[in-house]
Amino acid sequence: MRHIGTQAFGVRLPIVSQGDDLADIVADSLHEALREHRITLHATDVIGITEALVAKTQGNFATLDHVAIDVRQKFPQGEVGVVFPILSRNRFLNILKGISRGADKVHLLLQCPSDEVGNPIMNPTDVDLLHDSGETLFSVDAFRKMAGNYCHPFTGVDYISLYQEAGGNIEVHLATDPRRILDLTKNVLVGEIHTRMLTKKRLLKAGAQTVFTLSDVLSGPVSGSGYNPQYGILGSNLSDSETLKLFPRDCDAVVRQVRERIAAKFRVTPEVLIYGDGAFKDPLAGIWELADPVVSPAFTEGLMGRPKEIKIKLVADTLFRHLSRAEKTAAVTEMIRVKNQDKNQSCSSEGTTPRNYVDLLGSLCDLISGSGDKGTPVVLIQGYFDDYSVQ
């Protein structure tokens, strides 16, 4: 029996710049890392590349003025209501500044008691005050009177004040229902990430005149800007005070190129994915990490689907509970082997949550590489597709 299962390694790369050949850099850096540590690459291995690395080499950047131009084109009347953005300095603050530049008036509606990914805008212990009030729309003064001045538990930031100060034409309100924006304006830009299309549908049904989402902003180039045809400015990050790094585009071509270069260098063809935020939730604050529109914007075909696994501890303690240790091991091994041979067999995964391979692997990659100063924007995962039956 093989005694080590899944292993994941962060791979260090040189600092890359716009226009660099990312596929060559990844293949060369991986080759040096594996040679140095005497690690063999296998066809069942997975190579993860952070989305920021892809976007940077693509030069997929846009300025706040580019955002402003597109907002003005989409809302020529000059008034826009921005509904339920997340609370984030590097994700949304500069987007809001760009929106402010492109509009005469911005009605910013923040979600309470917390945003879409769980960032609280009031003390969780005071949520009953919100419900007991019977109100669904608040001015800042009314909200402060009810909930007080609240700072985020992790960042220490008062996001109401921060967003209000992002532009002189911004008026902040708070609500529990996104449709309350229609009391302020009929022209709406939906700031949500994962629930944006549902909110758009609800707003149009409720009588909105014009509704766009953040995925519509910079979905095409504006005055030579970067863009993303699928996600717009969703998944963007602060690059500097005037620039956003957008979510990468043409990612399917990137994973194919990387795979081909690795295959040429190693004579094996591993799976490749591009990853952004991992999909996990902080157990203390209840904040969901996933501020990107997806965990993985592109991946090779071998990573499609979800695991179909036997829950070992369940079958060992039920079906095989009367067997000896050696007999249990043999029985479980054979059960997995038979399951693997029958590709059409549906497999119960009682006690586990079914998730896509790329969401699981992308989350693992995000945890390994981190987002700070580790300098490992590429991750090698080995043994992920091995199971208990592999000898």
C-alpha positions in Angstrom: 0.0 0.0 0.0 1.2 3.5 -0.8 1.5 5.4 2.5 1.3 9.0 1.3 -1.7 10.3 -0.5 -2.3 13.8 -1.9 0.6 16.3 -1.7 0.6 19.9 -2.8 3.7 22.1 -3.4 3.9 25.8 -4.1 6.3 26.5 -7.0 8.3 29.8 -6.9 8.5 31.9 -10.1 10.4 34.9 -11.2 8.5 38.2 -11.2 6.6 38.3 -14.5 5.6 41.2 -16.6 3.1 42.1 -19.3 4.0 40.3 -22.5 6.0 37.5 -20.9 5.6 34.0 -22.3 3.8 32.5 -19.3 3.7 29.0 -20.6 7.5 28.9 -21.0 8.0 30.5 -17.5 5.7 28.0 -15.8 7.3 25.0 -17.6 10.8 26.1 -16.9 10.2 27.0 -13.2 8.4 23.7 -12.7 11.3 21.8 -14.3 13.9 23.5 -12.0 11.8 22.9 -8.9 11.2 19.3 -9.6 14.9 18.7 -10.6 16.1 20.4 -7.4 13.8 18.3 -5.1 14.0 15.1 -7.2 10.3 14.9 -7.8 8.8 13.1 -10.7 5.9 14.5 -12.7 3.0 12.2 -13.5 0.2 12.4 -16.0 -2.3 12.3 -13.1 -0.7 15.4 -11.5 -2.5 18.8 -11.5 -0.8 22.1 -12.2 -2.6 25.2 -10.8 -1.8 28.7 -12.0 -3.2 31.8 -10.2 -5.4 34.0 -12.2 -3.5 37.1 -11.3 -0.4 35.7 -13.1 -2.4 35.1 -16.3 -4.0 38.6 -16.2 -0.7 40.3 -15.5 1.1 38.7 -18.5 -1.9 39.5 -20.7 -1.8 43.1 -19.6 -5.5 42.9 -18.7 -5.7 46.2 -16.8 -8.1 49.1 -16.9 -8.1 52.5 -15.3 -10.8 54.1 -13.2 -11.4 56.5 -16.1 -12.1 53.5 -18.4 -14.7 52.3 -15.9 -16.1 55.9 -15.8 -16.4 56.0 -19.6 -18.3 52.7 -19.8 -20.6 53.6 -16.9 -21.5 56.9 -18.6 -22.2 55.0 -21.9 -24.5 52.6 -20.0 -26.2 55.3 -17.9 -26.3 58.4 -20.2 -28.9 60.0 -18.0 -26.2 60.4 -15.3 -28.0 58.8 -12.4 -27.2 55.2 -11.3 -28.2 53.1 -8.3 -25.5 50.5 -7.3 -27.1 47.6 -5.5 -25.5 45.3 -2.9 -21.7 45.4 -3.7 -19.4 43.5 -1.3 -17.5 45.3 1.4 -13.9 45.4 0.2 -11.2 47.9 -0.2 -9.2 46.1 -2.9 -12.2 44.6 -4.7 -14.9 47.3 -4.8 -13.6 50.7 -3.5 -11.8 51.7 -6.7 -14.7 50.3 -8.8 -17.0 52.7 -6.9 -14.6 55.6 -7.5 -14.7 54.8 -11.2 -18.5 54.6 -11.2 -18.7 58.0 -9.3 -16.5 59.6 -12.0 -18.9 58.3 -14.7 -22.1 59.5 -13.1 -23.7 62.7 -11.9 -25.4 61.0 -9.0 -24.7 57.6 -7.4 -27.3 56.0 -5.0 -25.3 53.2 -3.3 -27.4 50.6 -1.6 -25.5 48.4 0.9 -26.9 45.1 2.0 -27.6 44.6 5.7 -26.9 42.9 8.1 -24.1 41.6 5.9 -23.0 41.5 2.2 -23.3 38.7 -0.2 -20.1 36.9 1.1 -20.8 37.5 4.7 -19.0 40.7 5.6 -21.1 42.3 8.4 -22.1 45.9 8.3 -23.5 45.8 11.8 -22.9 43.9 15.0 -24.4 40.4 14.5 -25.7 40.6 18.1 -27.9 43.6 17.0 -29.6 41.9 14.0 -32.8 41.6 16.0 -33.0 45.4 16.0 -33.0 45.3 12.3 -35.8 42.8 12.1 -37.8 44.4 14.9 -37.7 47.8 13.2 -40.0 46.5 10.4 -38.1 48.6 7.9 -36.3 47.4 4.8 -34.7 50.7 3.7 -32.5 53.0 5.8 -30.7 56.3 5.4 -27.2 56.3 6.9 -28.5 58.4 9.9 -31.4 56.1 10.6 -29.2 53.0 10.3 -26.5 54.6 12.6 -29.2 55.5 15.1 -30.3 51.8 15.2 -27.0 50.0 14.8 -24.4 52.5 15.9 -21.0 53.0 14.2 -19.7 49.6 13.3 -16.3 48.6 12.0 -15.5 45.4 10.3 -14.1 42.8 12.7 -11.1 41.9 10.5 -10.2 45.1 8.7 -11.3 47.6 11.4 -12.9 49.7 8.6 -16.2 51.5 8.7 -17.4 50.7 5.2 -20.3 53.1 5.2 -18.0 56.0 5.7 -15.4 54.6 3.4 -17.8 54.2 0.5 -19.5 57.5 1.2 -16.2 59.3 0.9 -15.3 57.6 -2.4 -17.0 60.4 -4.4 -18.8 63.7 -3.6 -21.8 62.5 -5.6 -22.4 59.3 -3.6 -25.4 58.9 -1.3 -25.4 55.7 0.8 -28.5 53.8 1.9 -28.9 50.4 3.4 -31.5 47.8 2.8 -32.5 44.2 3.2 -34.2 44.0 -0.2 -32.4 45.1 -3.4 -35.7 46.2 -4.9 -35.7 49.2 -2.6 -33.2 50.9 -4.9 -36.2 51.5 -7.2 -37.4 54.0 -4.5 -34.3 56.1 -5.4 -33.8 55.4 -9.1 -35.0 53.2 -11.9 -31.5 52.8 -13.4 -29.5 50.2 -11.6 -26.0 48.6 -11.6 -26.1 45.3 -9.7 -22.9 45.0 -7.6 -23.4 41.4 -6.5 -21.2 38.6 -7.7 -22.8 35.2 -7.5 -26.5 36.2 -7.3 -26.3 39.1 -9.8 -28.6 37.5 -12.4 -31.3 36.7 -9.9 -31.2 40.2 -8.6 -31.3 41.7 -12.1 -34.4 39.5 -12.9 -36.1 40.7 -9.7 -35.4 44.3 -10.4 -36.7 44.2 -14.0 -39.8 42.4 -12.8 -40.3 45.2 -10.1 -40.2 47.9 -12.7 -36.5 48.9 -13.2 -35.9 50.8 -16.4 -32.2 50.0 -17.0 -30.3 47.2 -15.3 -26.7 46.2 -15.8 -24.3 44.1 -13.7 -20.6 44.5 -12.9 -20.1 41.7 -15.5 -21.4 44.1 -18.2 -18.9 46.9 -17.3 -15.7 46.5 -19.5 -17.1 43.4 -21.1 -15.4 44.8 -24.1 -12.4 47.2 -24.5 -13.0 50.9 -23.8 -10.4 53.3 -25.3 -7.8 50.6 -25.4 -8.5 49.2 -21.9 -8.4 45.6 -20.8 -11.7 43.7 -20.6 -13.4 40.4 -19.9 -16.2 39.4 -22.2 -17.8 37.1 -19.6 -17.1 38.7 -16.2 -16.4 42.4 -16.9 -15.0 43.9 -13.8 -16.1 41.1 -11.6 -13.0 39.4 -10.1 -10.9 42.6 -10.5 -8.4 43.6 -7.9 -6.7 46.9 -7.0 -3.5 47.3 -8.9 -2.7 50.8 -7.9 -4.8 53.9 -7.0 -5.9 54.4 -10.6 -5.8 50.9 -12.0 -7.7 47.6 -11.8 -6.3 44.2 -12.7 -9.1 42.4 -14.4 -10.0 38.7 -14.3 -8.0 37.0 -17.1 -9.6 36.3 -20.4 -8.9 33.6 -23.1 -8.1 31.2 -20.3 -8.9 28.1 -22.3 -6.0 28.9 -24.6 -3.7 29.5 -21.7 -4.3 26.1 -20.0 -3.7 24.4 -23.4 -0.5 26.2 -24.0 0.8 25.5 -20.5 0.0 21.9 -20.9 1.7 21.6 -24.2 4.9 23.2 -23.0 5.0 21.0 -19.9 4.3 17.9 -22.1 7.2 18.9 -24.4 9.6 19.3 -21.5 8.5 16.3 -19.3 7.1 13.9 -21.8 3.9 13.6 -19.6 0.7 15.5 -19.9 -0.7 16.6 -16.5 -4.0 18.4 -15.9 -3.9 22.2 -15.7 -6.2 24.8 -14.2 -6.3 28.5 -13.5 -7.5 29.4 -10.1 -8.6 32.5 -8.2 -10.3 32.6 -4.8 -10.8 29.4 -3.0 -14.4 28.5 -2.0 -14.2 28.4 1.8 -15.8 30.2 4.7 -14.1 31.6 7.8 -15.5 29.8 10.8 -15.3 32.8 13.2 -16.7 35.7 11.2 -18.7 33.6 8.7 -17.1 35.4 5.7 -17.1 33.4 2.5 -13.8 33.8 0.7 -15.1 33.6 -2.9 -15.0 37.2 -4.2 -14.1 36.0 -7.7 -17.0 35.0 -10.0 -15.7 31.4 -10.2 -12.9 29.5 -8.5 -11.5 28.4 -11.9 -12.1 30.2 -15.1 -10.5 27.5 -17.2 -9.2 23.9 -16.8 -8.3 20.9 -18.9 -10.9 18.3 -19.7 -9.6 15.7 -17.1 -10.8 18.0 -14.3 -14.4 18.0 -15.3 -16.9 16.4 -13.0 -17.2 15.6 -9.3 -15.6 12.9 -7.1 -17.6 9.6 -6.8 -16.1 8.1 -3.7 -16.8 5.5 -1.1 -16.8 6.9 2.4 -14.3 4.6 3.9 -15.1 5.2 7.6 -18.8 4.6 6.9 -18.5 1.3 5.1 -15.7 0.1 7.5 -17.9 0.7 10.5 -21.1 -0.7 9.0 -20.7 -3.3 6.2 -17.3 -4.6 7.5 -17.5 -3.9 11.2 -17.2 -7.6 12.2 -14.0 -8.2 10.2 -10.4 -8.0 11.4 -8.3 -5.0 10.6 -6.6 -6.9 7.7 -9.9 -8.2 6.4 -11.4 -4.7 6.6 -8.5 -3.3 4.7 -8.8 -5.9 2.0 -12.6 -5.6 1.7 -12.5 -1.8 1.4 -9.7 -1.9 -1.1 -11.6 -4.4 -3.3 -14.8 -2.4 -3.0 -13.0 0.7 -4.3 -11.3 -1.3 -7.1 -14.7 -2.7 -8.3 -16.2 0.8 -8.1 -13.4 2.2 -10.2 -13.8 -0.5 -12.9 -17.6 0.2 -13.3 -17.6 3.7 -14.8 -21.4 3.8 -15.0 -21.9 2.9 -11.3 -23.4 5.7 -9.3 -21.6 6.0 -6.0 -23.1 7.1 -2.7 -21.0 9.8 -1.0 -22.9 9.8 2.3 -21.4 12.3 4.7 -19.6 14.3 2.0 -20.7 17.4 0.1 -20.5 16.9 -3.7 -18.4 19.6 -5.2 -16.7 20.0 -8.6 -13.1 18.9 -8.9 -12.0 22.4 -9.9 -13.6 24.0 -6.9 -11.9 21.5 -4.6 -8.5 21.7 -6.4 -8.7 25.5 -6.8 -9.4 26.0 -3.1 -6.5 23.8 -2.3 -4.3 25.8 -4.6 -5.4 29.1 -3.1 -4.5 27.9 0.4 -1.1 26.7 -0.7 -0.1 29.7 -2.7 -1.7 32.3 -0.4 -2.1 35.9 -1.5 0.8 37.6 0.2 4.6 37.2 -0.1 5.1 33.5 -0.5 5.9 34.0 -4.2 4.4 30.6 -5.3 1.7 31.5 -7.9 2.0 28.0 -9.3 0.9 24.9 -7.4 1.7 21.2 -8.1 -0.7 18.7 -6.8 0.2 15.0 -6.8 -1.8 11.9 -5.8 -5.1 13.7 -5.8 -6.7 11.1 -8.0 -5.2 8.1 -6.2 -7.3 6.2 -3.7 -7.0 3.5 -1.1 -6.9 0.8 -3.8 -3.6 2.2 -5.3 -0.7 0.1 -4.3 
